[in-house]
Amino acid sequence: MVQQSENNYWNLSFLTAYHLNAKTDLQAQYFYYLADNYNNNSSFSQPYNSGAEEHGVTVTLLRSISKAMRWSLKYGFFTNHERLYGGHTDYRAHLIYSSIQYRF
């Protein structure tokens, strides 16, 4: 009735960058997460263990404004499918993010 708790998962990440010029860099990143231990035994007991799959892709533009100041602009797209909640927490999301870093 009570299942053995297993929460094994795979995680993969890949990052690449390209130097456009002396002040500008372009980065791209991909990540993948898979947990495939979910077993639906809800007719007998509380189902446990993880069952999720996530993907994410980001592209970042980095620009040096001066020696002390750096600006970045990032776009990302993410998906998540969670088996434990029957798809009620699944999502697809976009991200737009900008920052300025000042070093002194």
C-alpha positions as CSV (number, residue, x, y, z in Angstrom):
1,M,0.0,0.0,0.0
2,V,2.7,2.5,1.0
3,Q,5.1,2.9,-1.9
4,Q,8.9,3.2,-1.5
5,S,10.0,6.8,-1.7
6,E,12.1,7.4,-4.8
7,N,13.0,10.8,-6.2
8,N,15.6,10.3,-8.8
9,Y,16.1,12.9,-11.4
10,W,18.1,14.1,-14.4
11,N,19.4,17.6,-14.8
12,L,21.1,18.9,-18.0
13,S,22.4,22.4,-18.6
14,F,24.1,23.9,-21.6
15,L,25.6,27.4,-21.9
16,T,27.3,29.0,-24.9
17,A,28.6,32.5,-25.5
18,Y,29.7,34.5,-28.4
19,H,31.8,37.6,-28.3
20,L,30.3,40.1,-30.7
21,N,32.8,42.9,-30.2
22,A,35.0,44.5,-27.5
23,K,31.9,45.6,-25.5
24,T,29.2,43.2,-26.3
25,D,28.6,39.5,-25.6
26,L,25.7,37.2,-26.4
27,Q,24.9,34.1,-24.3
28,A,22.4,31.3,-24.8
29,Q,21.4,28.7,-22.2
30,Y,19.2,25.6,-22.2
31,F,18.3,23.5,-19.2
32,Y,16.3,20.3,-18.8
33,Y,15.0,18.6,-15.7
34,L,13.2,15.2,-15.6
35,A,12.0,13.3,-12.5
36,D,10.1,10.1,-13.6
37,N,9.3,8.4,-10.3
38,Y,5.6,9.2,-10.0
39,N,3.3,6.2,-9.5
40,N,-0.4,7.0,-9.2
41,N,-1.7,4.8,-6.4
42,S,-4.4,7.2,-5.3
43,S,-7.0,4.5,-5.1
44,F,-5.1,2.9,-2.2
45,S,-3.0,5.7,-0.6
46,Q,-1.5,9.1,-1.0
47,P,0.6,9.2,-4.2
48,Y,4.2,10.3,-3.6
49,N,7.4,10.7,-5.5
50,S,8.2,13.2,-8.2
51,G,7.0,13.2,-11.8
52,A,8.0,16.4,-13.5
53,E,9.6,17.6,-16.8
54,E,10.9,21.1,-17.3
55,H,12.6,22.9,-20.2
56,G,14.1,26.4,-20.2
57,V,15.8,28.5,-22.9
58,T,17.4,32.0,-22.3
59,V,19.2,34.4,-24.5
60,T,21.2,37.2,-22.9
61,L,22.8,40.3,-24.4
62,L,25.6,41.8,-22.2
63,R,27.0,45.2,-23.0
64,S,29.8,47.1,-21.2
65,I,28.9,50.7,-20.9
66,S,32.2,51.6,-19.1
67,K,34.8,49.8,-17.1
68,A,32.5,50.0,-14.0
69,M,29.1,49.7,-15.6
70,R,27.5,46.7,-17.4
71,W,24.0,46.3,-18.8
72,S,22.2,43.1,-19.6
73,L,19.0,42.2,-21.4
74,K,17.6,38.6,-21.1
75,Y,14.7,36.8,-22.7
76,G,13.6,33.4,-21.6
77,F,10.9,30.7,-22.3
78,F,10.1,28.0,-19.8
79,T,7.7,25.0,-19.7
80,N,6.8,22.7,-16.8
81,H,4.7,19.6,-16.7
82,E,4.0,18.1,-13.2
83,R,2.4,14.7,-13.0
84,L,1.8,14.7,-9.2
85,Y,-0.9,17.5,-9.5
86,G,-2.6,16.1,-12.6
87,G,-1.5,19.0,-14.8
88,H,-3.0,21.7,-12.6
89,T,0.4,23.4,-12.0
90,D,1.7,23.1,-15.6
91,Y,2.8,26.3,-17.2
92,R,4.5,28.0,-20.1
93,A,6.2,31.3,-19.2
94,H,8.1,34.1,-20.9
95,L,10.7,36.2,-19.1
96,I,12.1,39.6,-20.0
97,Y,14.7,40.9,-17.7
98,S,17.1,43.8,-17.7
99,S,19.8,44.9,-15.2
100,I,22.6,47.4,-14.8
101,Q,25.6,46.4,-12.7
102,Y,27.9,49.0,-11.3
103,R,31.2,48.0,-9.7
104,F,33.2,50.3,-7.6
